[in-house]
Amino acid sequence: MTRTKYFGTGAFGVPDFSGPAELSVLGQWVTADIQLSPLSILEAIDLVTEAKADPGFAPEDLDGNAHTATISPQGVRVENHYVEHVQGEFTLDDAFRVLVDFWHYCSLAHPDEVDSRRREYVDEYGRDPLAGIRDLRETQFEIREGRCPIGPRRIASAADLADAVAEMYSSESEDAVLVWNQVPVRLTYRYNIAVMLDDLVPLLEEVRRPEFSGAEVFWGSDTFSAEWKLTREGGDLRIRARWHSTLGNHESLLAERGDVVVGAEDFVGEWSKVLWRIVTDVATGSVELADGDLLVRAKALLGATATELSG
């Protein structure tokens, strides 16, 4: 399931606005009329950016199947064609944030297409509406731990932490997402992260050591198979990767994007989001582990806040 700050995948596999109620009409316009069209999203972002920068910007209408959105220096007015009371006026900043987040959603859903469409837009108009936008999360390396709306399965016991993860999370659980140079790669808890844990926890322990200089790790899940070579460069890590298989078959695109450079502490912090979710769910479910070594080490990586977690 794809999820960003304002959008999530709905029941029929299409984007659904999940942001604050006061922005719902704005969200309806985006999902119903702009939809997952990268060029349309870029056009809307471009117009809002122009309206923000130019007090003399002439109001412009964007007509769709269900709404008309009027963009002007005063803000964005959205009106539904069929339901009179579904209308609203929004600040340019609010519209900008929602549109940029929707681009982010689109980039997670269709990473290959958004890249080509962005280049196409720049070639045609001579400018990039996304240039310099920090909200795009244009970080080289990020982990999104995902949510589990149906909750982890209740299990009484497991052999170890990896086994508990494989048992607790079903195929319906929302995946974690690894973002590598803006390419999102889904990681299932049940099939990917459960396999990775035995290597992930020791790797994070090594990276935290002051004398750490480098390491190599092989991620051996069927749907996340890769070789990473990590080298310390001052306070950063450079990660060189060879990609063998990923969910979505993004190996070629990932290879094109090249190395990742990320702060050593940031690297540990990003993966800690996943560990926190797992450790919390094990504690909440009072899962008994026959071998608790990996759980103890995961808690240690999480630091003092992990003392709040029992089990």
Secondary structure as GFF3:
##gff-version 3
##sequence-region A 1 311
A	DSSP	beta_strand	7	9	.	.	.	ID=ss1
A	DSSP	beta_strand	15	17	.	.	.	ID=ss2
A	DSSP	three_ten_helix	21	23	.	.	.	ID=ss3
A	DSSP	alpha_helix	24	29	.	.	.	ID=ss4
A	DSSP	pi_helix	30	34	.	.	.	ID=ss5
A	DSSP	alpha_helix	38	53	.	.	.	ID=ss6
A	DSSP	beta_strand	60	63	.	.	.	ID=ss7
A	DSSP	beta_strand	67	72	.	.	.	ID=ss8
A	DSSP	beta_strand	75	80	.	.	.	ID=ss9
A	DSSP	beta_strand	87	90	.	.	.	ID=ss10
A	DSSP	alpha_helix	92	109	.	.	.	ID=ss11
A	DSSP	alpha_helix	111	125	.	.	.	ID=ss12
A	DSSP	three_ten_helix	134	136	.	.	.	ID=ss13
A	DSSP	beta_strand	141	144	.	.	.	ID=ss14
A	DSSP	beta_strand	157	158	.	.	.	ID=ss15
A	DSSP	alpha_helix	161	168	.	.	.	ID=ss16
A	DSSP	beta_strand	176	180	.	.	.	ID=ss17
A	DSSP	beta_strand	183	187	.	.	.	ID=ss18
A	DSSP	pi_helix	189	193	.	.	.	ID=ss19
A	DSSP	alpha_helix	194	208	.	.	.	ID=ss20
A	DSSP	beta_strand	214	221	.	.	.	ID=ss21
A	DSSP	beta_strand	224	233	.	.	.	ID=ss22
A	DSSP	beta_strand	236	246	.	.	.	ID=ss23
A	DSSP	alpha_helix	251	257	.	.	.	ID=ss24
A	DSSP	beta_strand	260	263	.	.	.	ID=ss25
A	DSSP	alpha_helix	264	284	.	.	.	ID=ss26
A	DSSP	beta_strand	288	289	.	.	.	ID=ss27
A	DSSP	alpha_helix	293	302	.	.	.	ID=ss28
A	DSSP	three_ten_helix	304	308	.	.	.	ID=ss29
###
